């Protein structure tokens, strides 16, 4: 899986470009849903090196994260 970060900023403000934060991440687990809302996304637990995990955590504070199958 690749993980892409897209900034959480209003249109026309901030950095508009998405960026790849992790490549070739392995899926460790996909826990079941906790609630029934569909707009909250999904949890995917990835297995990545520690430095990549730190970058993902940082990107997740200011961006929406998306995973792609590669």
N, CA, C and O of each residue as an XYZ file, in Angstrom:
280
protein
N       0.848     -1.166      0.000
C       0.000      0.000      0.000
C       0.896      1.231      0.000
O       1.963      1.246      0.614
N       0.449      2.238     -0.685
C       1.074      3.548     -0.606
C       0.130      4.443      0.181
O      -1.086      4.257      0.142
N       0.690      5.415      0.896
C      -0.125      6.348      1.663
C       0.137      7.750      1.133
O       1.284      8.182      1.012
N      -0.949      8.453      0.818
C      -0.881      9.804      0.277
C      -1.492     10.758      1.293
O      -2.549     10.479      1.857
N      -0.822     11.889      1.525
C      -1.322     12.923      2.432
C      -1.784     14.115      1.611
O      -1.028     14.634      0.789
N      -3.018     14.553      1.827
C      -3.578     15.736      1.165
C      -3.903     16.751      2.253
O      -4.672     16.444      3.163
N      -3.338     17.943      2.181
C      -3.532     18.945      3.236
C      -5.003     19.231      3.530
O      -5.844     19.265      2.632
N      -5.284     19.434      4.813
C      -6.618     19.813      5.282
C      -6.709     21.331      5.316
O      -6.683     21.912      6.401
N      -6.812     21.980      4.193
C      -6.932     23.428      4.176
C      -8.043     23.814      3.224
O      -8.321     23.107      2.256
N      -8.685     24.955      3.507
C      -9.743     25.415      2.608
C      -9.199     25.630      1.197
O      -8.013     25.910      1.019
N     -10.053     25.501      0.216
C      -9.648     25.687     -1.177
C      -9.025     27.074     -1.346
O      -9.578     28.079     -0.901
N      -7.873     27.101     -1.993
C      -7.209     28.376     -2.249
C      -6.278     28.829     -1.144
O      -5.648     29.879     -1.263
N      -6.177     28.055     -0.067
C      -5.300     28.424      1.042
C      -4.355     27.268      1.322
O      -4.715     26.106      1.136
N      -3.160     27.584      1.763
C      -2.214     26.539      2.130
C      -1.631     25.853      0.919
O      -1.784     26.322     -0.209
N      -0.960     24.736      1.155
C      -0.322     23.968      0.098
C      -1.340     23.020     -0.519
O      -1.851     22.137      0.169
N      -1.646     23.188     -1.815
C      -2.683     22.372     -2.428
C      -2.219     20.983     -2.876
O      -3.047     20.157     -3.262
N      -0.934     20.718     -2.832
C      -0.410     19.475     -3.398
C      -0.430     18.322     -2.412
O      -0.039     18.458     -1.253
N      -0.902     17.178     -2.909
C      -0.821     15.949     -2.126
C       0.588     15.396     -2.281
O       1.278     15.692     -3.257
N       1.008     14.586     -1.306
C       2.339     13.987     -1.390
C       2.287     12.555     -0.885
O       1.452     12.203     -0.052
N       3.185     11.745     -1.399
C       3.291     10.355     -0.967
C       4.105     10.329      0.320
O       5.232     10.822      0.360
N       3.532      9.754      1.367
C       4.195      9.705      2.668
C       4.847      8.345      2.901
O       5.883      8.264      3.561
N       4.260      7.289      2.375
C       4.814      5.942      2.556
C       4.572      5.130      1.292
O       3.531      5.262      0.650
N       5.528      4.300      0.943
C       5.363      3.406     -0.205
C       5.649      1.978      0.231
O       6.507      1.734      1.078
N       4.928      1.049     -0.352
C       5.158     -0.363     -0.075
C       4.841     -0.801      1.342
O       5.404     -1.787      1.819
N       3.942     -0.084      2.033
C       3.572     -0.464      3.398
C       2.746     -1.751      3.369
O       1.938     -1.961      2.464
N       2.956     -2.591      4.351
C       2.202     -3.848      4.452
C       1.042     -3.664      5.427
O       1.188     -3.029      6.472
N      -0.103     -4.223      5.074
C      -1.280     -4.156      5.950
C      -1.116     -5.199      7.039
O      -0.975     -6.389      6.757
N      -1.137     -4.744      8.296
C      -1.024     -5.650      9.432
C      -2.402     -6.093      9.915
O      -2.581     -7.228     10.357
N      -3.379     -5.177      9.826
C      -4.720     -5.496     10.324
C      -5.713     -4.464      9.791
O      -5.365     -3.306      9.563
N      -6.952     -4.910      9.599
C      -8.060     -4.014      9.269
C      -9.157     -4.306     10.284
O      -9.993     -5.182     10.063
N      -9.155     -3.566     11.411
C     -10.172     -3.796     12.437
C     -11.571     -3.484     11.911
O     -11.736     -2.673     11.000
N     -12.564     -4.129     12.488
C     -13.948     -3.877     12.096
C     -14.391     -2.493     12.525
O     -13.736     -1.857     13.351
N     -15.504     -2.018     11.970
C     -16.002     -0.680     12.317
C     -16.473     -0.608     13.766
O     -17.005     -1.567     14.324
N     -16.253      0.571     14.349
C     -16.686      0.807     15.731
C     -18.094      1.378     15.752
O     -18.880      1.075     16.649
N     -18.412      2.206     14.758
C     -19.758      2.787     14.690
C     -20.295      2.621     13.271
O     -19.641      2.022     12.417
N     -21.471      3.148     13.033
C     -22.106      2.947     11.737
C     -22.007      4.160     10.824
O     -22.570      4.136      9.729
N     -21.321      5.209     11.228
C     -21.195      6.373     10.351
C     -20.260      6.045      9.200
O     -19.272      5.333      9.378
N     -20.570      6.560      8.032
C     -19.764      6.248      6.860
C     -18.779      7.344      6.498
O     -17.893      7.122      5.673
N     -18.911      8.517      7.092
C     -18.027      9.620      6.723
C     -16.775      9.709      7.591
O     -15.992     10.647      7.439
N     -16.572      8.765      8.485
C     -15.423      8.842      9.387
C     -14.208      8.088      8.866
O     -13.170      8.088      9.527
N     -14.298      7.447      7.709
C     -13.159      6.717      7.156
C     -13.036      5.342      7.767
O     -13.976      4.823      8.370
N     -11.869      4.761      7.603
C     -11.628      3.418      8.098
C     -10.244      3.353      8.726
O      -9.363      4.150      8.402
N     -10.068      2.418      9.605
C      -8.773      2.216     10.237
C      -8.056      1.076      9.531
O      -8.602     -0.015      9.370
N      -6.831      1.343      9.114
C      -5.980      0.326      8.514
C      -4.656      0.384      9.262
O      -4.003      1.427      9.284
N      -4.258     -0.713      9.870
C      -3.000     -0.768     10.613
C      -1.912     -1.227      9.645
O      -2.003     -2.304      9.055
N      -0.882     -0.396      9.492
C       0.192     -0.689      8.557
C       1.470     -1.066      9.281
O       1.718     -0.627     10.404
N       2.269     -1.878      8.629
C       3.583     -2.238      9.147
C       4.623     -1.471      8.324
O       4.824     -1.743      7.141
N       5.284     -0.495      8.986
C       6.274      0.350      8.320
C       7.456      0.558      9.254
O       7.338      0.329     10.458
N       8.592      0.988      8.722
C       9.730      1.316      9.588
C       9.378      2.474     10.538
O       8.475      3.263     10.259
N      10.086      2.561     11.636
C       9.817      3.579     12.660
C       9.844      5.000     12.087
O       8.989      5.815     12.434
N      10.804      5.306     11.223
C      10.883      6.665     10.664
C       9.670      6.977      9.792
O       9.176      8.105      9.795
N       9.194      5.993      9.053
C       7.997      6.189      8.237
C       6.776      6.355      9.127
O       5.900      7.168      8.830
N       6.707      5.597     10.213
C       5.589      5.722     11.160
C       5.535      7.137     11.736
O       4.456      7.710     11.880
N       6.687      7.692     12.061
C       6.741      9.055     12.601
C       6.269     10.061     11.552
O       5.551     11.007     11.879
N       6.666      9.863     10.300
C       6.229     10.760      9.234
C       4.724     10.648      8.995
O       4.053     11.655      8.771
N       4.197      9.428      9.044
C       2.750      9.232      8.894
C       1.982      9.922     10.020
O       0.968     10.577      9.778
N       2.467      9.773     11.239
C       1.796     10.404     12.383
C       1.798     11.919     12.232
O       0.788     12.571     12.497
N       2.919     12.477     11.812
C       2.994     13.919     11.617
C       2.082     14.390     10.498
O       1.401     15.405     10.640
N       2.063     13.669      9.393
C       1.212     14.047      8.264
C      -0.263     13.948      8.641
O      -1.078     14.744      8.173
N      -0.610     12.979      9.480
C      -1.999     12.783      9.876
C      -2.559     13.901     10.729
O      -3.777     14.021     10.860
N      -1.699     14.722     11.313
C      -2.189     15.829     12.142
C      -2.669     17.008     11.315
O      -3.490     17.795     11.787
N      -2.171     17.147     10.080
C      -2.536     18.302      9.257
C      -3.129     17.915      7.906
O      -3.517     18.789      7.130
N      -3.204     16.626      7.620
C      -3.663     16.184      6.308
C      -4.610     15.010      6.421
O      -4.631     14.304      7.430
N      -5.390     14.810      5.380
C      -6.187     13.589      5.254
C      -5.298     12.566      4.602
O      -4.597     12.872      3.637
N      -5.317     11.354      5.117
C      -4.496     10.284      4.568
C      -5.351      9.337      3.735
O      -6.476      9.008      4.110
N      -4.813      8.909      2.614
C      -5.497      7.953      1.741
C      -4.519      6.840      1.421
O      -3.323      7.084      1.256
N      -5.024      5.615      1.333
C      -4.171      4.497      0.959
C      -4.521      4.037     -0.440
O      -5.683      4.071     -0.845
N      -3.516      3.612     -1.169
C      -3.724      3.090     -2.516
C      -3.110      1.711     -2.595
O      -2.074      1.457     -1.981
N      -3.720      0.835     -3.326
C      -3.193     -0.508     -3.528
C      -2.177     -0.437     -4.657
O      -2.459      0.088     -5.734
N      -0.995     -0.974     -4.394
C       0.031     -0.931     -5.448
C       0.499     -2.326     -5.792
O       1.359     -2.492     -6.656
